[in-house]
Amino acid sequence: MSKDKKKESNQKQELSEWQKRNQEYLKKKAEEEAALAEEKEKEKQARKEANSKLLEESKKSSSESDEEASSPSKEPSEKEEKSQKDDRKVKEEKEKKKKEKPEKPEKPAKPKIAPVHIWRAVSILVPSVLVLLLSVYLLTPLSTIKNIEVKGNSNTQADDIKQASGIQDSDYTLALLLDKETYAERIKSNHWIESAKIDYQFPTNFTIEVKEFDIVGYYVSGEEHYPILSSGTVESTPVDRLNLPVTYLTVTFNDEQQVKELITGLSSISEDIKSQIQKIELAPSKATADLLKITMLDTDEVLVPLSELSKKLPYYSKIKPQLSEPSVVDMEAGVYSYTIADKLIEEAEEKAKQEAKEAEKKQKEEEKKRLEEQQNKLEEERKKLEEEGNQNQTTRRSSRR
């Protein structure tokens, strides 16, 4: 017996805090249930006593009513008295049987689990199940299935955009969904792409929507036309001439810094003026190294510094109505205009002067060269004479000896 008691005490010591609290809770619950059972038993006893009193009162009242009924009438017959006694006995026996029937014992209430413990179990089970399901999903081929569609591209191939995004077939679909912005930012590494966005459609569909830079003009080198983008980048691959638009702006220089400055300046110019430009070329002067010569579709020419393009070129729209024939609008220093015919005459005169200067310079160079040749010949003849004289002197000296 002592050994059993020791085992029980050891088991009690080994109980956890939660088990101890649970035992205390069950003990209190049992005590409450016992108290409730006692109260119910007392209530039943009181009900039984009340029922017995009511039965006695009903018997008394029935006997009194029988006496009253028998008083005015003649004495009842023996048969009637026997029947009444039998009825009373039957009623009494029924009441005794009812009293003697054992009451059904109430089922003991099951101990309730505290809500705190339920929430603790749920908080552990739910994440564990989710982690398990996610692990199983990532181990299956379904985790890498994705359908990618590219929209908004006209000058770039869909495969080039996918390659720029860095999305691989082996990448998890979940990783792409959670990091869409990073993949979209990578697409902008393609010089054609201005902006990109990735949209997701359940279950594994992705749509890459891109916006390309506009083509502002074409850099012309010989017969080749290279697109100039609104970002200032010159495309390295020429365009097929059959794919060129009806009217377009051509640029004859491709210096990266100058092209970017040109595109920045044109971005602030109205569409009305830009639509009239046919050709832009560098025409540096002694005073202005970045002077541009802009040829319009109506053959008008505008001379304007590249650094002041956005500031001065808008004045062309005010000067244009005043021009009655093809003219040159010079904006290098101020803003004034003259006809192209005057310019041609001036250029012809300037050319003639230049040619005259070059001819005069050439004539002087030829004269100088001729004089130098004559001097060289004279110098050679003088040297020959000196050599001959020296030889004669040596012969004379030798003959004298």
Secondary structure in CASP SS format (residue, H / E / C, confidence):
PFRMAT SS
TARGET T0000
AUTHOR 0000-0000-0000
METHOD secondary structure of the structure
MODEL  1
M C 1.00
S H 1.00
K H 1.00
D H 1.00
K H 1.00
K H 1.00
K H 1.00
E H 1.00
S H 1.00
N H 1.00
Q H 1.00
K H 1.00
Q H 1.00
E H 1.00
L C 1.00
S C 1.00
E H 1.00
W H 1.00
Q H 1.00
K H 1.00
R H 1.00
N H 1.00
Q H 1.00
E H 1.00
Y H 1.00
L H 1.00
K H 1.00
K H 1.00
K H 1.00
A H 1.00
E H 1.00
E H 1.00
E H 1.00
A H 1.00
A H 1.00
L H 1.00
A H 1.00
E H 1.00
E H 1.00
K H 1.00
E H 1.00
K H 1.00
E H 1.00
K H 1.00
Q H 1.00
A H 1.00
R H 1.00
K H 1.00
E H 1.00
A H 1.00
N H 1.00
S H 1.00
K H 1.00
L H 1.00
L H 1.00
E H 1.00
E H 1.00
S H 1.00
K H 1.00
K H 1.00
S H 1.00
S H 1.00
S H 1.00
E H 1.00
S H 1.00
D H 1.00
E H 1.00
E H 1.00
A H 1.00
S H 1.00
S C 1.00
P C 1.00
S C 1.00
K C 1.00
E C 1.00
P C 1.00
S C 1.00
E H 1.00
K H 1.00
E H 1.00
E H 1.00
K H 1.00
S H 1.00
Q H 1.00
K H 1.00
D H 1.00
D H 1.00
R H 1.00
K H 1.00
V H 1.00
K H 1.00
E H 1.00
E H 1.00
K H 1.00
E H 1.00
K H 1.00
K H 1.00
K H 1.00
K H 1.00
E H 1.00
K C 1.00
P C 1.00
E C 1.00
K C 1.00
P C 1.00
E C 1.00
K C 1.00
P C 1.00
A C 1.00
K C 1.00
P C 1.00
K C 1.00
I C 1.00
A C 1.00
P H 1.00
V H 1.00
H H 1.00
I H 1.00
W H 1.00
R H 1.00
A H 1.00
V H 1.00
S H 1.00
I H 1.00
L H 1.00
V H 1.00
P H 1.00
S H 1.00
V H 1.00
L H 1.00
V H 1.00
L H 1.00
L H 1.00
L H 1.00
S H 1.00
V H 1.00
Y H 1.00
L H 1.00
L H 1.00
T C 1.00
P H 1.00
L H 1.00
S H 1.00
T H 1.00
I C 1.00
K C 1.00
N E 1.00
I E 1.00
E E 1.00
V E 1.00
K E 1.00
G C 1.00
N C 1.00
S C 1.00
N C 1.00
T C 1.00
Q C 1.00
A H 1.00
D H 1.00
D H 1.00
I H 1.00
K H 1.00
Q H 1.00
A H 1.00
S H 1.00
G C 1.00
I C 1.00
Q C 1.00
D C 1.00
S C 1.00
D C 1.00
Y C 1.00
T H 1.00
L H 1.00
A H 1.00
L H 1.00
L H 1.00
L H 1.00
D C 1.00
K H 1.00
E H 1.00
T H 1.00
Y H 1.00
A H 1.00
E H 1.00
R H 1.00
I H 1.00
K C 1.00
S C 1.00
N C 1.00
H C 1.00
W C 1.00
I E 1.00
E E 1.00
S E 1.00
A E 1.00
K E 1.00
I E 1.00
D E 1.00
Y E 1.00
Q E 1.00
F C 1.00
P C 1.00
T C 1.00
N E 1.00
F E 1.00
T E 1.00
I E 1.00
E E 1.00
V E 1.00
K E 1.00
E E 1.00
F C 1.00
D C 1.00
I E 1.00
V E 1.00
G E 1.00
Y E 1.00
Y E 1.00
V E 1.00
S E 1.00
G C 1.00
E C 1.00
E E 1.00
H E 1.00
Y E 1.00
P E 1.00
I E 1.00
L E 1.00
S C 1.00
S C 1.00
G C 1.00
T C 1.00
V E 1.00
E C 1.00
S C 1.00
T C 1.00
P C 1.00
V C 1.00
D C 1.00
R H 1.00
L H 1.00
N H 1.00
L C 1.00
P C 1.00
V C 1.00
T C 1.00
Y C 1.00
L C 1.00
T E 1.00
V E 1.00
T C 1.00
F C 1.00
N C 1.00
D C 1.00
E H 1.00
Q H 1.00
Q H 1.00
V H 1.00
K H 1.00
E H 1.00
L H 1.00
I H 1.00
T H 1.00
G H 1.00
L H 1.00
S H 1.00
S C 1.00
I C 1.00
S C 1.00
E H 1.00
D H 1.00
I H 1.00
K H 1.00
S C 1.00
Q C 1.00
I E 1.00
Q E 1.00
K E 1.00
I E 1.00
E E 1.00
L E 1.00
A C 1.00
P C 1.00
S C 1.00
K C 1.00
A C 1.00
T C 1.00
A C 1.00
D C 1.00
L E 1.00
L E 1.00
K E 1.00
I E 1.00
T E 1.00
M E 1.00
L C 1.00
D C 1.00
T C 1.00
D C 1.00
E E 1.00
V E 1.00
L E 1.00
V E 1.00
P E 1.00
L H 1.00
S H 1.00
E H 1.00
L H 1.00
S H 1.00
K H 1.00
K H 1.00
L H 1.00
P H 1.00
Y H 1.00
Y H 1.00
S H 1.00
K H 1.00
I H 1.00
K H 1.00
P H 1.00
Q H 1.00
L C 1.00
S C 1.00
E C 1.00
P C 1.00
S E 1.00
V E 1.00
V E 1.00
D E 1.00
M C 1.00
E C 1.00
A C 1.00
G C 1.00
V C 1.00
Y E 1.00
S E 1.00
Y E 1.00
T E 1.00
I H 1.00
A H 1.00
D H 1.00
K H 1.00
L H 1.00
I H 1.00
E H 1.00
E H 1.00
A H 1.00
E H 1.00
E H 1.00
K H 1.00
A H 1.00
K H 1.00
Q H 1.00
E H 1.00
A H 1.00
K H 1.00
E H 1.00
A H 1.00
E H 1.00
K H 1.00
K H 1.00
Q H 1.00
K H 1.00
E H 1.00
E H 1.00
E H 1.00
K H 1.00
K H 1.00
R H 1.00
L H 1.00
E H 1.00
E H 1.00
Q H 1.00
Q H 1.00
N H 1.00
K H 1.00
L H 1.00
E H 1.00
E H 1.00
E H 1.00
R H 1.00
K H 1.00
K H 1.00
L H 1.00
E H 1.00
E H 1.00
E H 1.00
G H 1.00
N H 1.00
Q H 1.00
N H 1.00
Q H 1.00
T H 1.00
T H 1.00
R H 1.00
R H 1.00
S H 1.00
S H 1.00
R H 1.00
R C 1.00
END
